[in-house]
Amino acid sequence: MTDLSAVRAALKSQRIETPSWAYGNSGTRFKVFRQEGVPRDPYEKLDDAAQVHAATGVAPVVALHIPWDRVDDYAALRAYAEDRGLTLGAINSNVFQDDDYKLGSVTNPDPAVRRKALGHLLDCVDIMDATGSRDLKLWFSDGTNYPGQDDIAARQDRLAEALEAVYRRLGDDQRMLLEYKLFEPAFYTTDVPDWGTSYAHCLKLGPKAQVVVDTGHHAPGTNIEFIVAFLLREAKLGGFDFNSRFYADDDLMVGAADPFQLFRIMHEVVRGGGLRPETGVAFMLDQCHNIEAKIPAIIRSVMNVQEATAKALLVDADALAAAQSAGDVLEANAVLMDAYNTDVRPLLASVREELGLHPDPMAAYRASGWQQQITTGRVGGEQAGWGA
């Protein structure tokens, strides 16, 4: 039998990190549709993030993206966040937008470009020192488009050299999380295309280097929960970038495309102890809300992760282990399906009420009047957007 008191305690202690860029104008390479009331600077992004946390109670951490969230005084930004009940989370580096990075950043054949990219990564660690952030998130668009364009092995050497330099700069309580992506914008080879490449580099670097799994960065049919289980077993799962995809890296609301997959992933997280704070797994959203309202979409995404987590916590571990030991394939699958088919919304509503929150976060946000306030109050100035 599942211990419901333990389930409630786990749900109350869950923390989901939201991305600063999801609060601004974001979209696809084809079009970014502007919306009224979106933030004009990083401080207003934190104001919106505070509303998500107020409605859900489990989203007190906000990831930053540099240079999109560049400010003159990061200590002041940290204090601003703390005044709103928030902390600053992962610092996401950006070595993919400058023209210099057309042929890559840290793997570029030009040493001057590599030095520029490494300088940015080290600057991000300086920002971590000022913000109190634990994690440096690294994603590289580096790769090649044509056979023979560059030496594949040499690019791995350049990547390893840069990662080692960043690793040496990290403080005792800081980590680097290496993200991978199957393809895009590089189409022939990608320098960090899969979890194995990321894992190999992190294993060589040491315990402060871990893998981050973006749920949209895999080939169709990839068993992401296997990757999660393996990395948890090896103590190399640093965190998630939660989103959904239908075709490629769609960055849609988590759970929108395949809620059963999200449940399966969270089952492996629970099974592997990934919800325990000491494992350090960061559960972060990485989404681009293009046609839907920003704050409500983020609230809905947080709720989707909560629901998948609640279902995973309800799996009868003893019954599952017994069926697996007996080789009872159908019964083992039935145990999982029983948990997945459970309507956990009443449970989560009850947990929120115990935390002193409205049982329905979406209703709470609508009643707050915040959307009307920012629509009328944030007039004038340049809205923060994707890449800004």
C-alpha positions as CSV (number, residue, x, y, z in Angstrom):
1,M,0.0,0.0,0.0
2,T,1.1,3.6,-0.7
3,D,1.7,5.8,2.3
4,L,-0.5,8.8,1.5
5,S,1.1,10.9,4.2
6,A,4.5,10.5,2.5
7,V,2.9,11.3,-0.9
8,R,1.5,14.5,0.5
9,A,4.8,15.5,2.1
10,A,6.7,14.9,-1.2
11,L,4.2,17.0,-3.1
12,K,4.4,19.8,-0.6
13,S,8.2,19.9,-0.8
14,Q,8.4,19.7,-4.6
15,R,10.2,22.6,-6.3
16,I,9.8,23.5,-10.0
17,E,12.1,26.1,-11.6
18,T,10.6,28.5,-14.1
19,P,12.6,30.1,-17.0
20,S,12.8,33.9,-17.2
21,W,12.6,33.8,-21.0
22,A,9.2,32.1,-20.9
23,Y,7.7,35.3,-19.4
24,G,8.7,37.4,-22.4
25,N,7.8,37.3,-26.0
26,S,8.9,34.0,-27.4
27,G,8.1,31.8,-30.4
28,T,9.6,30.1,-33.4
29,R,12.2,31.0,-36.0
30,F,9.3,32.1,-38.2
31,K,7.4,34.4,-36.0
32,V,7.2,35.8,-32.4
33,F,3.7,37.0,-31.6
34,R,3.9,39.9,-29.2
35,Q,1.5,40.0,-26.3
36,E,0.3,42.8,-24.1
37,G,1.7,43.2,-20.6
38,V,4.9,41.0,-21.0
39,P,7.9,42.1,-19.0
40,R,10.2,44.9,-20.2
41,D,13.2,43.8,-18.1
42,P,14.5,41.0,-15.8
43,Y,12.9,42.7,-12.8
44,E,9.4,42.5,-14.3
45,K,10.1,38.8,-15.2
46,L,10.6,38.2,-11.5
47,D,7.4,40.0,-10.7
48,D,5.5,37.6,-13.0
49,A,7.4,34.6,-11.6
50,A,6.3,35.6,-8.1
51,Q,2.7,35.3,-9.3
52,V,3.3,31.8,-10.5
53,H,4.7,30.8,-7.2
54,A,1.9,32.5,-5.3
55,A,-0.6,30.5,-7.3
56,T,1.1,27.1,-7.1
57,G,3.3,27.3,-4.0
58,V,6.0,25.1,-5.7
59,A,7.8,27.5,-8.1
60,P,10.2,29.7,-6.0
61,V,13.2,29.4,-8.3
62,V,13.8,31.4,-11.5
63,A,16.4,30.5,-14.1
64,L,18.2,33.4,-15.9
65,H,19.6,33.5,-19.5
66,I,22.7,35.6,-20.2
67,P,22.8,38.1,-22.0
68,W,19.0,38.1,-22.2
69,D,18.8,38.9,-18.5
70,R,21.9,41.0,-18.2
71,V,21.7,43.8,-15.5
72,D,24.3,46.1,-14.0
73,D,24.0,44.8,-10.5
74,Y,23.3,41.1,-10.1
75,A,23.4,41.3,-6.3
76,A,20.5,43.8,-6.5
77,L,18.6,41.5,-8.8
78,R,19.1,38.7,-6.3
79,A,17.8,40.9,-3.5
80,Y,14.8,41.9,-5.6
81,A,14.0,38.2,-6.1
82,E,14.4,37.4,-2.4
83,D,12.0,40.2,-1.5
84,R,9.4,38.4,-3.6
85,G,10.0,35.0,-2.1
86,L,12.1,33.8,-5.0
87,T,15.7,32.6,-5.5
88,L,17.7,32.8,-8.7
89,G,18.4,29.4,-10.2
90,A,20.4,28.1,-13.2
91,I,22.4,30.6,-15.2
92,N,22.0,29.7,-18.8
93,S,24.8,30.7,-21.1
94,N,24.4,31.9,-24.7
95,V,27.0,31.1,-27.3
96,F,24.8,30.7,-30.2
97,Q,23.5,34.1,-31.3
98,D,26.6,36.1,-32.3
99,D,27.7,36.1,-35.9
100,D,31.1,34.9,-34.7
101,Y,29.5,31.6,-33.8
102,K,28.4,30.7,-37.3
103,L,30.9,27.8,-37.3
104,G,30.6,27.0,-33.7
105,S,31.6,28.5,-30.3
106,V,33.9,26.5,-28.1
107,T,34.5,24.0,-31.0
108,N,35.1,26.7,-33.6
109,P,38.2,26.2,-35.7
110,D,39.2,29.8,-35.0
111,P,41.1,30.1,-31.6
112,A,39.9,33.7,-31.2
113,V,36.2,32.7,-31.4
114,R,36.9,29.9,-28.9
115,R,38.4,32.4,-26.5
116,K,35.4,34.7,-26.8
117,A,33.0,31.8,-26.1
118,L,35.0,30.6,-23.1
119,G,35.2,34.2,-21.8
120,H,31.4,34.3,-21.8
121,L,31.1,31.0,-20.0
122,L,33.5,32.2,-17.3
123,D,31.6,35.5,-17.0
124,C,28.5,33.4,-16.3
125,V,30.2,31.8,-13.4
126,D,31.0,35.3,-12.1
127,I,27.3,36.0,-12.3
128,M,26.6,32.8,-10.4
129,D,28.8,34.1,-7.6
130,A,26.7,37.3,-7.4
131,T,23.3,35.7,-7.7
132,G,24.0,32.7,-5.4
133,S,23.1,30.3,-8.3
134,R,24.1,26.7,-8.0
135,D,24.0,25.6,-11.6
136,L,25.6,26.7,-14.9
137,K,23.6,25.4,-17.8
138,L,25.5,24.8,-21.0
139,W,23.9,24.2,-24.4
140,F,26.0,24.4,-27.5
141,S,24.5,24.8,-31.0
142,D,28.0,23.8,-32.3
143,G,28.2,21.3,-35.1
144,T,28.6,21.0,-38.9
145,N,26.3,21.1,-41.8
146,Y,28.4,19.2,-44.4
147,P,30.7,16.2,-44.5
148,G,34.3,17.4,-44.4
149,Q,33.4,20.8,-43.0
150,D,35.6,20.2,-39.9
151,D,37.4,17.5,-38.1
152,I,34.8,15.7,-35.9
153,A,37.3,14.4,-33.3
154,A,39.2,17.7,-33.1
155,R,35.9,19.5,-32.3
156,Q,35.5,17.1,-29.3
157,D,39.0,17.9,-28.2
158,R,38.2,21.7,-28.3
159,L,34.9,21.0,-26.4
160,A,36.7,19.1,-23.7
161,E,39.3,21.8,-23.3
162,A,36.6,24.5,-22.8
163,L,34.6,22.4,-20.4
164,E,37.7,21.7,-18.3
165,A,38.5,25.4,-18.0
166,V,35.0,26.1,-16.9
167,Y,35.0,23.2,-14.5
168,R,38.1,24.5,-12.8
169,R,36.5,27.9,-12.3
170,L,33.4,26.5,-10.5
171,G,33.1,27.0,-6.7
172,D,32.7,24.2,-4.2
173,D,28.9,24.4,-4.2
174,Q,28.5,25.0,-8.0
175,R,27.8,22.6,-10.8
176,M,27.8,22.6,-14.6
177,L,24.9,20.9,-16.3
178,L,25.7,19.8,-19.9
179,E,22.6,19.7,-22.2
180,Y,22.4,17.7,-25.4
181,K,20.3,18.0,-28.5
182,L,19.9,15.6,-31.4
183,F,20.1,18.2,-34.2
184,E,19.5,21.8,-35.1
185,P,20.9,24.2,-36.0
186,A,23.7,21.9,-37.1
187,F,22.3,19.2,-39.5
188,Y,25.3,16.9,-40.3
189,T,27.0,16.5,-37.0
190,T,26.1,18.1,-33.6
191,D,29.0,18.2,-31.1
192,V,26.8,17.2,-28.1
193,P,24.0,15.2,-29.8
194,D,23.0,12.8,-27.1
195,W,23.1,11.8,-23.5
196,G,26.0,9.5,-24.0
197,T,28.2,12.3,-25.3
198,S,27.2,14.6,-22.5
199,Y,27.7,11.7,-19.9
200,A,31.2,10.9,-21.3
201,H,32.4,14.5,-20.9
202,C,30.8,14.9,-17.5
203,L,32.3,11.6,-16.3
204,K,35.7,12.7,-17.3
205,L,35.3,16.1,-15.6
206,G,34.2,15.0,-12.2
207,P,31.3,15.1,-9.7
208,K,30.5,18.8,-10.3
209,A,29.6,18.0,-14.0
210,Q,26.2,16.4,-14.6
211,V,23.8,15.8,-17.5
212,V,20.6,17.8,-18.1
213,V,17.8,16.1,-20.0
214,D,15.6,18.3,-22.2
215,T,12.6,16.2,-22.9
216,G,12.3,17.6,-26.5
217,H,15.8,16.9,-27.6
218,H,15.5,13.2,-28.7
219,A,14.8,11.2,-31.8
220,P,11.2,9.9,-32.2
221,G,10.7,6.8,-30.1
222,T,13.6,7.4,-27.7
223,N,13.0,5.9,-24.3
224,I,13.7,9.0,-22.2
225,E,12.8,7.2,-19.0
226,F,15.6,4.7,-19.6
227,I,18.0,7.6,-19.9
228,V,16.7,9.1,-16.6
229,A,17.0,5.8,-14.8
230,F,20.5,5.2,-16.0
231,L,21.7,8.7,-15.1
232,L,20.1,8.6,-11.7
233,R,21.8,5.2,-11.0
234,E,25.1,6.8,-11.9
235,A,24.5,10.0,-9.9
236,K,24.9,12.0,-13.1
237,L,21.4,13.4,-13.6
238,G,21.7,17.1,-12.9
239,G,18.2,18.2,-14.0
240,F,15.5,18.5,-16.6
241,D,14.3,21.0,-19.1
242,F,10.6,20.0,-19.2
243,N,8.6,20.7,-22.4
244,S,6.6,18.7,-25.0
245,R,7.2,18.0,-28.6
246,F,5.2,16.6,-31.5
247,Y,7.8,16.6,-34.2
248,A,11.1,18.2,-33.1
249,D,12.1,20.6,-30.4
250,D,8.7,22.2,-30.1
251,D,9.1,23.6,-26.5
252,L,5.4,23.3,-25.9
253,M,3.8,23.0,-22.4
254,V,5.1,20.0,-20.6
255,G,2.7,17.1,-20.7
256,A,0.8,18.5,-23.7
257,A,2.0,16.0,-26.3
258,D,2.3,12.8,-24.2
259,P,1.3,13.0,-20.5
260,F,1.9,9.3,-20.2
261,Q,5.6,9.8,-21.1
262,L,5.8,12.5,-18.4
263,F,4.4,10.0,-15.9
264,R,6.8,7.3,-16.9
265,I,9.7,9.8,-16.5
266,M,8.5,10.8,-13.1
267,H,8.1,7.2,-12.1
268,E,11.8,6.6,-12.7
269,V,12.6,9.8,-10.8
270,V,10.6,8.6,-7.8
271,R,12.0,5.0,-8.2
272,G,15.6,6.4,-8.3
273,G,15.2,8.8,-5.4
274,G,15.4,11.8,-7.6
275,L,12.8,13.8,-5.6
276,R,15.1,13.7,-2.5
277,P,16.8,17.1,-2.1
278,E,20.2,15.5,-1.6
279,T,20.2,14.2,-5.1
280,G,20.2,17.8,-6.4
281,V,18.0,17.1,-9.4
282,A,16.7,20.4,-10.8
283,F,13.2,20.3,-12.3
284,M,13.0,23.2,-14.7
285,L,10.6,24.2,-17.4
286,D,12.1,25.2,-20.8
287,Q,9.2,26.4,-22.9
288,C,8.4,29.1,-25.5
289,H,4.8,30.2,-25.1
290,N,4.1,31.7,-28.5
291,I,0.3,31.8,-29.0
292,E,-0.9,31.1,-25.4
293,A,-0.8,33.6,-22.5
294,K,2.5,33.5,-20.7
295,I,1.8,33.3,-17.0
296,P,-1.3,31.0,-17.2
297,A,0.7,28.7,-19.5
298,I,3.5,28.4,-17.0
299,I,1.0,27.8,-14.2
300,R,-0.6,25.1,-16.2
301,S,2.8,23.5,-16.9
302,V,3.7,23.5,-13.2
303,M,0.4,21.8,-12.5
304,N,1.1,19.2,-15.2
305,V,4.4,18.3,-13.6
306,Q,2.6,18.1,-10.2
307,E,0.0,15.8,-11.5
308,A,2.6,13.5,-13.1
309,T,4.6,13.5,-9.9
310,A,1.5,12.7,-7.8
311,K,0.7,9.7,-10.0
312,A,4.2,8.5,-9.9
313,L,4.2,8.7,-6.1
314,L,1.0,6.6,-6.0
315,V,2.6,3.6,-7.7
316,D,2.4,0.7,-5.3
317,A,6.1,-0.1,-5.1
318,D,5.7,-3.3,-3.2
319,A,3.0,-4.7,-5.6
320,L,5.1,-3.6,-8.5
321,A,8.3,-5.3,-7.2
322,A,6.3,-8.5,-6.4
323,A,4.9,-8.7,-9.9
324,Q,8.3,-8.0,-11.4
325,S,10.0,-10.7,-9.3
326,A,7.3,-13.2,-10.3
327,G,7.7,-12.4,-13.9
328,D,4.0,-11.3,-14.1
329,V,4.2,-9.0,-17.0
330,L,0.5,-8.0,-17.1
331,E,0.2,-7.4,-13.4
332,A,3.4,-5.3,-13.3
333,N,2.0,-3.1,-16.1
334,A,-1.4,-3.0,-14.4
335,V,0.2,-1.6,-11.2
336,L,1.7,1.3,-13.2
337,M,-1.6,1.9,-15.1
338,D,-3.6,1.9,-11.9
339,A,-1.5,4.8,-10.7
340,Y,-1.5,6.6,-14.0
341,N,-5.3,6.4,-14.3
342,T,-5.9,7.8,-10.9
343,D,-7.5,11.3,-10.8
344,V,-5.0,13.1,-8.6
345,R,-6.6,16.5,-9.0
346,P,-8.6,16.2,-5.7
347,L,-5.4,15.1,-3.9
348,L,-3.4,18.1,-5.2
349,A,-6.3,20.5,-4.4
350,S,-6.2,19.2,-0.8
351,V,-2.5,19.5,-0.6
352,R,-2.7,23.2,-1.8
353,E,-5.4,23.9,0.8
354,E,-3.1,22.5,3.5
355,L,-0.4,24.9,2.3
356,G,-2.9,27.8,2.6
357,L,-3.3,28.1,-1.2
358,H,-6.3,28.2,-3.4
359,P,-7.1,24.7,-4.5
360,D,-7.1,25.8,-8.2
361,P,-4.0,27.7,-9.2
362,M,-5.6,28.9,-12.5
363,A,-8.6,30.3,-10.7
364,A,-6.3,31.9,-8.1
365,Y,-4.4,33.7,-10.8
366,R,-7.5,34.9,-12.6
367,A,-8.9,36.3,-9.3
368,S,-5.6,38.1,-8.5
369,G,-6.2,40.7,-11.2
370,W,-2.5,40.6,-12.1
371,Q,-3.1,40.1,-15.8
372,Q,-5.2,43.2,-16.0
373,Q,-2.7,45.1,-14.0
374,I,0.3,44.3,-16.2
375,T,-1.7,44.8,-19.4
376,T,-2.5,48.4,-18.5
377,G,0.7,49.1,-16.5
378,R,3.4,47.9,-18.8
379,V,2.8,50.3,-21.7
380,G,5.7,51.9,-23.4
381,G,9.3,50.8,-23.6
382,E,10.7,47.7,-25.3
383,Q,9.2,44.4,-24.3
384,A,11.6,41.7,-23.4
385,G,11.6,39.0,-26.0
386,W,13.2,35.8,-27.2
387,G,16.9,36.7,-27.7
388,A,16.5,40.1,-26.0
